[in-house]
Amino acid sequence: MKIVLNGSLKEVVEGIAVEELIETLELLPEQVAVEVNGGLIVRAERSAFQLKEDDVVELVTLVGGG
């Protein structure tokens, strides 16, 4: 199925959970903020929140620096 991930079309497995998407992208879950269709998905809900066709997903990672 297709989703929009950070502004680009991406093909993912049907019914993939947000948590699985983060793992697939090899991101550190504790350093990612997730928004789906304009709503924030809190960490406790990521494993149960399944994406659907045409969902718009924004992943924002924390960047350290000085």
C-alpha positions as CSV (number, residue, x, y, z in Angstrom):
1,M,0.0,0.0,0.0
2,K,1.1,3.6,-0.5
3,I,1.5,6.3,2.1
4,V,3.0,9.7,2.0
5,L,6.1,9.8,4.3
6,N,7.6,13.2,4.9
7,G,6.2,14.5,1.6
8,S,7.2,11.5,-0.6
9,L,5.2,8.5,-1.7
10,K,6.4,5.3,-0.1
11,E,5.3,1.7,-0.6
12,V,4.8,-0.2,2.7
13,V,3.3,-3.5,3.8
14,E,-0.5,-3.5,4.2
15,G,-1.5,-2.8,7.9
16,I,2.0,-1.8,9.0
17,A,2.1,-0.3,12.5
18,V,3.8,3.0,13.1
19,E,6.3,1.2,15.4
20,E,7.2,-1.2,12.5
21,L,7.7,1.6,10.1
22,I,10.1,3.3,12.5
23,E,12.0,0.0,12.8
24,T,12.1,-0.5,9.0
25,L,13.6,2.9,8.6
26,E,16.2,2.0,11.2
27,L,15.4,5.1,13.4
28,L,15.7,5.2,17.2
29,P,12.1,5.2,18.5
30,E,12.9,7.4,21.5
31,Q,14.3,10.1,19.1
32,V,11.3,10.2,16.7
33,A,8.1,12.3,16.9
34,V,5.3,10.8,14.7
35,E,2.3,12.6,13.2
36,V,-0.3,10.8,11.0
37,N,-2.9,12.8,9.1
38,G,-2.2,15.9,11.3
39,G,-2.5,14.1,14.7
40,L,0.3,13.2,17.0
41,I,0.8,9.5,17.7
42,V,2.2,9.1,21.2
43,R,4.9,6.4,21.8
44,A,2.5,4.2,23.8
45,E,0.1,3.9,20.8
46,R,2.7,3.3,18.1
47,S,2.6,-0.5,18.2
48,A,-1.2,-0.7,17.9
49,F,-1.6,2.2,15.4
50,Q,-1.9,0.6,11.9
51,L,-1.4,2.8,8.9
52,K,-3.9,2.8,6.0
53,E,-3.7,3.5,2.3
54,D,-2.9,7.2,1.6
55,D,-2.1,8.1,5.2
56,V,0.2,11.2,5.5
57,V,3.0,10.4,7.9
58,E,5.5,12.9,9.2
59,L,8.5,11.6,11.2
60,V,10.7,14.1,12.9
61,T,14.0,13.1,14.5
62,L,15.8,14.9,17.2
63,V,19.2,16.3,16.2
64,G,21.8,17.2,18.9
65,G,24.4,19.9,18.5
66,G,25.9,22.9,20.0
